Amino acid sequence: MIKDFKKKHQNDIVLTIENGDFIQGSPLADFIARKDPHFSFLFEKTANEIGYDVRVLGNHEFNYGLKYLKKAIPETSSVINANIVSSKGDFYDKPFAIFDFQNVKIAVIGLTTKYVPHWEDSKNIDHLSFLDPVKKAKQLVPILKKKGADLIFVAYHGGFERSPLSDEPTEKITGENQGWELLKKVPGIDALVTGHQHRLLSGLSNGINGQIPFTQPGQRGQAVGLIEIDYDTDNKKILDKSARLLFTKKYTPDQKIMDLILPLQNKLDLYLDQTIGISEPDLLVKDHFKARLYGHPYLDFVNKVQSSAVGADISATALFSNKVLGLPHEITRRDVVTNYLFPNTAVSEAITGRQLLAALERAAEYFSLDDKGDVIVSKDFSGKNVEHFNYDYFSGIDYTFDLKKSVGKRVENVTYNGQPIDPDKKYLVAISNYRSSGTGGYEKKLLSR
């Protein structure tokens, strides 16, 4: 799509931005990192083949550690990074890029959500600090103006906690997704590219200095965000601007990229199609809502794996999306990675019964009752991006939710080994390292070492 667009707009200035989460997020990427890191050169080759002018680091760039990151994305690449700093002074220290097209000078600032330390294993971000992207943008815009930038774009691997159109909150305000603040609080920005939330968003927002185009093109290459600006180079002013999404569904894969990947793809397919286990009966999920509401053998199985791995007594996991199918009778590695997409690791947390009950109350918020009294997913979890991944199902304890009661008072009859939970006693709970960081409303006060 990008190559096709460039061909059709040879008389226009076309800047392309890769906005992060480039080296993680698929079985292929995970296979390279864990089984055959020699193939990490493919990331840079692929990016160069597409022809990105600038690239931004996403939070998932850090999942395999800094050594691997710098191998997959060399510091000589087109990465711009303004708000991640190293105490050693050795981390992608180009905060912006300026493109001089004779009659117009365009600057792009690269930013990443400051929330990375809330999720990432500390050893993977050793000696790095994640500064506030809004404050950093405020510092850089005047500098870029002095350097003669006519247009200033921000590429931010983060999303919106408030709607860029209505200003209403779309999720809990934590500072993870500060796109709204960049639009509303940073003078001098002419366009904003976002990501991270996997939402399909585009439009014009009433920013601090007029309307600002913004995009967020979903996930897995389903769309490309297009921002168009008609600029009068003689009078140095914007005449018109727009933002929309171009969907890639009708396009075939780029043959040069497919040829690059083919040798690795063949190795990956052989690896993924190996049978690694038998389940009798199968653990297929037929009704995802009922599985979350009443439990399911697949969820119990994942919880048992977690508990066994870390020596815990109780375990919690999520049925991440309705695309998770569960496990068939004959289980291959492909089945495993299809169901559990993320490179999480299991950890054991020693928490009090009081904290455990609070975590259960958070899980109970996932459900609500409609006007007919039927159980549905609550509005807090079912916005534009349904947060099934933030509902945890627990094994190793028995518990009940009374959904007729108010939020925070729904959990009843919680027992462990037939005994009521003691609020002051410590219990070992197995969870993913992602949940251990306090994500999804399970703040660290609920699950803390």
PyMOL commands that set and color helices and strands:
alter all, ss='L'
color gray80, all
select helices_A, chain A and resi 2-8+27-34+37-50+59-62+66-72+116-119+122-125+133-146+179-185+255-272+288-294+297-310+333-339+353-364+388-390+433-436+439-441
alter helices_A, ss='H'
color red, helices_A
select strands_A, chain A and resi 17-18+54-55+84-86+96-100+105-112+128-130+151-157+191-193+200-207+210-217+223-232+237-247+275-278+283-284+314-317+326-327+330-332+346-352+367-369+375-377+393-395+398-401+411-416+419-420+426-432
alter strands_A, ss='S'
color yellow, strands_A
deselect
rebuild
show_as cartoon
